[in-house]
Amino acid sequence: AQSVAQPEDQVNVAEGNPLTVKCTYSVSGNPYLFWYVQYPNRGLQFLLKYITGDNLVKGSYGFEAEFNKSQTSFHLKKPSALVSDSALYFCAVRSNDYKLSFGAGTTVTVRA
Amino acid sequence: NAGVTQTPKFQVLKTGQSMTLQCAQDMNHEYMSWYRQDPGMGLRLIHYSVGAGITDQGEVPNGYNVSRSTTEDFPLRLLSAAPSQTSVYFCASTPAMGQGMFEAFFGQGTRLTVV
């Protein structure tokens, strides 16, 4: 069985400060890892993915994530957060069978 | 390019009523799936399909049926609505592995309330 853990329900940061949202995973076989963002009353928007190759992947809106195989982690980062980054963030994992497993989500609040 | 389209966006049902949530994609993706989103629980997989004519159960299938008669459409049927099915439902499609993309594309969701 595969699973994702997002240990923080909420992350609060000041605008301009670095933002980190944590994610650890468990999966059989090679992991395909994803981050999605959800704004209020909207669907899920894809941010970035790790499939293979470089451990540091860059995505939309200045976000990046670091894949760490030994720690089975895929933390989302942004060097300088914006108020508009306030949203609900989901980490997800799948393997070759297409089925995605999601974490419970982390609510990010960026204060001006 | 519309992507994944879900209808309706909002629905209120009485306990015991049945209804179908519609999902259509125009990207020729093989894999389609339905999730429900509940506070603090992330998204949980209800049913999925790896191609026309093939469906299977996910993590929380009870009370729901699906069919996949075409590549484009993947409707979700609530057989006899219960208050526990109050949730936000998302349909997603994913391209086949050989198409070079791995991420799922999501519809805008259907907010269902069962009273």
HADDOCK unambig.tbl for C-alpha pairs under 7 A between the chains (distance, minus, plus):
assign (segid A and resid 42 and name CA) (segid B and resid 108 and name CA) 5.83 0.50 0.50
assign (segid A and resid 43 and name CA) (segid B and resid 106 and name CA) 6.49 0.50 0.50
assign (segid A and resid 43 and name CA) (segid B and resid 107 and name CA) 6.11 0.50 0.50
assign (segid A and resid 43 and name CA) (segid B and resid 108 and name CA) 4.24 0.50 0.50
assign (segid A and resid 43 and name CA) (segid B and resid 109 and name CA) 5.90 0.50 0.50
assign (segid A and resid 44 and name CA) (segid B and resid 106 and name CA) 6.03 0.50 0.50
assign (segid A and resid 102 and name CA) (segid B and resid 42 and name CA) 5.95 0.50 0.50
assign (segid A and resid 102 and name CA) (segid B and resid 43 and name CA) 5.83 0.50 0.50
assign (segid A and resid 103 and name CA) (segid B and resid 42 and name CA) 5.59 0.50 0.50
assign (segid A and resid 104 and name CA) (segid B and resid 40 and name CA) 5.43 0.50 0.50
assign (segid A and resid 104 and name CA) (segid B and resid 41 and name CA) 4.67 0.50 0.50
assign (segid A and resid 104 and name CA) (segid B and resid 42 and name CA) 3.82 0.50 0.50
assign (segid A and resid 105 and name CA) (segid B and resid 42 and name CA) 5.68 0.50 0.50
